[in-house]
Structures are given as structure tokens and as C-alpha cells.
Amino acid sequence: MTEPLVTFRNVEKRFDDFVAVRDMTLDIHEGEFLAIMGSSGCGKTTTLRMLAGLDTPSAGEIRIEGRLMNDVKPHERDTPLVWQSLALFPFLTARENVEFGLKMRGVAADERKKRALDWLDRMQIVEFADRNVATLSGGQKQRVALARSLVMEPQMLLLDEPLSALDANLVIRMQGVLTRLQKELGITFVYVTHSQSEAFAMADRVVIMSQGDIAQVGSPKDIYRTPANRFVAEFVGRNNIFTGKTGGSDNGKTKVSTLQGAFLAQTPDNPPGPEKQVSFTVSADLMTLTLTEPDADNKAKATLISEEFIGSVVTVFLEGQAGQEYKVQMQERALAELDLSPGADVWLSWEAENANMLETGS
């Protein structure tokens, strides 16, 4: 296996008495799209700033291609950063903004212009090359900022919530631009965001952070389907979480007695002993809603409370007999066929193999 491009080893960042990043150990591989996500104050931007050289680790080591980078200045690193604010020069044209880094490196004027126009063309905005950047739309400015970073042909590109100021339709378009560029160029992208949809749509791997710690690292599918702990399950959302005590295990299934009833969950690789308190999750889209009692590993009665309509998919919110909130995600057409209204009594069901048991004690 090849050595990682970037290594964080026991990295900590303190601001006086506040610990922003705690004992971080993480590998970033060449050519991958890595997203770091979490709520405000979790340490994700501080992590990016340390990688860019804007903040110095208080402890631990950051290495790029084996070289210790803790005290290397930002301008001596090949790690351009695309800011949320874009940080374009408003008094320059789009082309002049893209040329700026090349000019600082002493590239000849003709070559600067050629490379800048080439990148603006790749971003499909070359017709705006000589327009003042302040007159461009948000999406056009975003593409100028990307071109300005990529014209330097970096080994790695850092992005700090670059799509947060764009409208929803433009975000989807820019996600396509970013993923296409990353695959075509083979550049390592390290992308900080608070948006699950952005991270899951684009990244090869996702790092979930909480209060300065890494809560889980994995593929979007792994994190969505098999959250490692309760924090990740709640942060990712659309998970139903059950807590109870374990009973017997058989054929890869463990009985868990909860306030909502006794259910079967998939037995983890390191099974808990009997009478241990555990939690398990079931994704909202893996639950089934029926009017009659189903034949399934797990089932529970519930009352419909409300619906959240998003295009062709609906999230249905229900309340169980013990007051538990349930979430079921289904096609709007399938829900319409049930002809339900608030207050209706229904059955929920799910298979044991779709019940992911969290780490013991989490």
C-alpha cells in the first residue's frame, strides 16, 4: 500500500485554554476527495488551517509526503485554499484574478494570460475573462476562485465551505463541477463543510468531527448505514435510535429489550454480553409503513404526527406507544396510496439486518 500524501499524528491545537482539535490521527491519500464535516466549533476549519499552514499545531505532527510541515509557512506549501468568502480582488478582472498567483511566481505575462484563459475556459466562463470580477454572479465568482487555485497546478486543493453562499440550484451544479475536476485532474481535495448532502454527494471518504475529536471516518455509505456511535447517528440524521438491554443472541441476531418493545438487531463483530445497555439505529428509508400488522423481525405500532415533503420523497414522523419518535422515509406516491391523515394508527417494521448496533456504551 502506498504511503499517504498527508499524515496527522496526535495533532492538537489549543487557543489558550480552549482545545480546538484534540489528538487527531488521520491519513489523507493522494488523489482522494476527503470531506471533513461537523457542526460549528467542531474543529474542522482549524484542521484545514493547520494543513494550509495558517495555524501551527500545539502538539503532534503534520507531514506532507513525509516532510514535517508544522513550521512551514503557507507560501512555501503547495496547498492553495478556496475560502467561503472566495477572497477575490474586486478591482481586477476575472483573468487578472486567475493570473495573480502566477504573477507572484514570476511567470511571463504571455504565459500567464494563456494559462488563465485556458482555466477560465475549462470552467466555462472564458467569455467573462475581461469583466470586472465584482460584476459577476456568485457562481461565476466561485469558478474564478477555483481557476485561480487550479492554475497553479497544485498537488492538493483545500476548500473551506466554498458553496455555502450559493443558492440551492447552483450548489448542485457546482458539486458536479468539483467532482468532475477532481476526477479529471487527480488532485487531492480536502473539503470542509457542515452540509451532509455536499459531503455525501462528492467525497470518497468523510471525516465526522465533534468537539475537536474525530467521531468516525468512512465512506458516505458506511457512515450513513453504520454510524459508529450515537453522536454520528444523531448528526447524520434520519436515523431511528433505540436503547435497551441485550438478551440472547442467535444466528447473528441479538435481542434488545427497549421501552418500545423487544427487537432483534444485527450482532456486531464484538458482541456485547447479556444485560448490557446498548443502542442500535435503523435508517429511516429502511423502515416500512403498513396499515396492517406485518410479518417481520421487528414491528411496532405508531401514530402518524406529520410529514415533510421534499420532491418525490416524504419523511413521515410518527410517535410510538411509549412516546418514541420514529422517522420513515418513503416515496410520496407510496404514501399517497395509504391515504393517511394525522392521528392515523399504523404499523412500522424493519429487518434485524438493518438494525445497526452502536459501540457499547455509545
N, C-alpha and C positions, 0 to 999 in steps of 0.2 A: 504494500500500500504506500502511495506517495506521501511525502511529508506535507502537512497542512501549510497553506500560504501564511496564515496568521495563527498565532497561539497566544491566548491569555492564560497565565498560570498564577493562580492565587492572587488575582489583582483586586486591590481595594482602593477606593477613592473617598477621602474624608474632606469635608469642609468644616473646619473647626471640630465641633463635637458631633456633627451630622455625618453619618456614613451613607453615601450615595450609592456606592457599589461595594459589595461585600464578598470577598473570597471567590472571585469569578475565575473559573477554569473553563475554557471554550476553545475549540479549534474551528477555523474557517478555511474551507478548501478552495483551491484555485478553480475558477470558473463556475462557482455556485452562486445562487441567488439566496442570500440569507436575510430573513426579516427578523427584526427584534421588536417585540410588541409588549405593551403593558399599559397600565393606567398612568396618569400624570404623577411624576415623582418617583417612578419605579426604578430609575437609573438607566433607562435605555439611551437617552441623549447623552448623558455623561459617558457611557460606554463608547458611543460614536466619537465624541470629542477627544477621548483618550486615544482612540485609534487614529484620529486625524492629527494628533499632536497639540491640540488646543488646551488640553488638560493633562497634567502629569500624574501618573499613578502614585498614591501614597504608599503602596506596598505591592509586591508581586512584579511580574514581568510581562511585557507585551513584546512579541517578536514577529517580524515580517520576514519570511524566507530565512529564518534562523537568526536574523540580525536583531539585537536588542534595541528597541525603539523608545524606551522610557524618556530619554532626554533629547531625542532627535527633534529638531524644530519642524513646524508644519511645512515650510517651504522646501525642506530637504527630503520630504516624503513624496511618494507617488500616490497620494490618496486625496484627490480633489473631493470637495464636499458640496453637494447641492442643497442649499438651505430652504427651509419652509418659506422664507421671505424672498428667495431667489437671489437677492443681493446683486442685481444688475445695475450698471451705471446708467442712470436715466438720461444723461446728456449725450450718450453715444448711440450710434445706430446699432441695429442687430448685428451686422457684420463686425463692427468695431468692438462690440462686447465679446464676440467669439474670438476675435484676434488678440484680445488683451493679454492672455497668458503667454501666447506665442511671442508677442512683442517683448514681454518681460524676459523671455529666454533668448532674445536676440535673433529670432528668426527673421529673415529678409522680408521686406514688405510684399513683394510679389508672391512669395511662397505663403505668407500669412493669409493673403487675400484668397489664394487658390484653395487652401485647406479650409478656411472659414466658409467659403461659398459651397464647398463640397459637403460640409457637415450640415449647413442650413438646407441644402438640397435633400440630404438624407432624412432630415426632419420635416421635409415637405413644406418649408416656409421660405425658400430661397427668394421668392418674389418680394419678400419684406426685408431683404438684406440691407437696403439703404434707408429704411424707415427708422425714425427715432424710436427706440425701444419703449419709451413712455406711452406711445400711441397704440401699442399692440394689445391684444386681448390677453386674458390670463393664461389661456392655453398656449398662445403663441410665445409669450414670455417664458413659459415653462420649457418650451422646446429650445429657445435661445439659451437658457441656463444649462440645459443638458448638452447642447452643442458646444458651449464654452468649456465644459468639463471634458467632454469626449474628444475634442480636437487635440487635446494633449496626449491622447492615446495612453491613458493610464492603465496600470495592471489591475487597479481596484477603484471602484467608484462608491462613495459614501453618500447616502441620501437621507436627509432628516425631514420626515413628514412632508415631502415635496408636493403632494396632491391635496393637502388639507384645505387650501383656499379655493379650490375649483368646485364648480357645480357638479352634480351627480353624473350627468351625461358625459361631461368632459373627463371626469375621473376614470370612467370605464374606457374611454378612448386612449387616455394616457397610460393606463395599465397595459393595453395592447402594445403601445409604442415601446414601453420599458421592457416588457418581456421579449419582444421581437429583437430589440437591440442587444439585450443581454445574451441571448442565444446566438445571434449572428456574430457578435464580437468576441464572445468567450471571456468577457471581463467579469471579475468577481464583483457582485453588487452586495453591499451591506445597507439594508433599508430599514430605517426606524419609522414605526407608525403606531398609532393607537387603534387603527382600524383593522378589525379581523377580516373583513371582506377583502381589503387590499393585500394583506399578508397571505391569506389563504389562496387568493387568485394567482399570485405571482411567484411566491417563494418555493424553492426546493426544500428548505428547512426553515422552521420557525423557532425562535427563542422566546419563551414567555418569561417575563421578569416580574417580580413582586418585592417591593421594599428593598431593593438593592441586591436581591438574590435571584438566581436562575431557578424558576419553578419547574420548567420542563423544556427539553429540546427534542424536536422530532419533525417528521413530515407533517404537512397540514392535516392529512387524513389521520395519522396516528394521534395527533393532539385532539382532533375533533372526536374521534371514535373512542380513544382510550386515554382520557386525561389521567395524569399520574396522581393527582391529589385533588382535594376539594377546591382549593383556590382556582386551579386551572379549569375544573369543571364549571365553576360559577362564572369565571371570567369569560370563557368561550361562549357561554350562554346556550340556550335551547337544550339544556340538559335537565333531566329529571333526576333528583338526588334522593336516595333512600338511605336511612341509617338504622341499624339494628344489631342484634347479636346472632352470631353464627350457630348453626346446629350441625347436623351431619353432612358429609359430602359423599357423592356417589356419581360415577360416570361423568366426571368433570363438572359437576354442578354442586353448589353449596347452598344449603338452606339458610336464609336470613330472616329472622323474625323481627318485624318492624311494627310501628303503631298502625300502619295501614294494612297489615296482614303478613303472612309468611310467604316469601317469594324465593325463587331459585335464581342464583347468579352464577356466571361462569367462574369456576375455581381458578385463581391466579397461579402463576408458576411457584410462588412461595405461599402456600395456603395458610391462612390463619388457623389457630386451634379452635376447639369448641368454646362457646360462650365468650367469644371475643367481639368487641364492638367494632363494626366495620361500616363503611358506606359504599354504595355502588351507584352507578349512573346508567341512565338509558337515554340515548339521544331522542329528541322529540320526533324526528322523522322515522324512528324505528318502533314507534308505538302505533297501535291500531285502534281505531274508534268504531264501535259497533252498537247497534240498538239491542241486540240480544246477547246472552251470555256465551262467550266464545270457548272453544276447546284449545287452550294454550297453556304453556308452562306457568305463566303468570297472568293474573287478571284482577281487576279491581273496579268497583262501582264508583261513579263520579257524577258531578252535576256541572253542566256547561255554564260558564260565567260570562265569557266574552270571546271575541275573535279579533285577530289582527290580520288584515287583508293586505298582501303585498303581491300584486300581479296575479299570477296563476296559482300561487301558493298561499295557504292560510295557516296561521298559527292559532290553535284553539286553546284557550285557557279554561281549566276545569278545577273543581275542588273535590277532593276525596272525602270519604265519610269521617276521617279523623282530622279534617282540616288541611290536609296536604294539598299544595298547588301542583297541578300537572300541566304539562305543555305537550300538545300533539301537533305535528306539522304535517299537512296533507294537501293534496290538490284541491283547489276551490271547487272543481266540478264534482269530486267525490263527496265533499262536504255538502254541497247543494242537494245531492241525491238523498242524503239522510234527512233533509228538511227539518233541521233543529232550530230551536229558539232558546234564548237564555232561560235557565231553570230546568232544562230537559235533563232527564236521567239517562246515562249511557254506561257502556262498559269499555274499559281500557284493557289492552292485552299486549304482551311482548314476550319474546322468547328468551330463555336463560342465556343463550349465547350472545345476546345483545345487551346483557347486563354486565357492565364493566366494573369489577371490584377495585376500589382505590387502595392505595398503600395503607397498611394497617395504621390506625390512629390518625389518618388524614381526614 
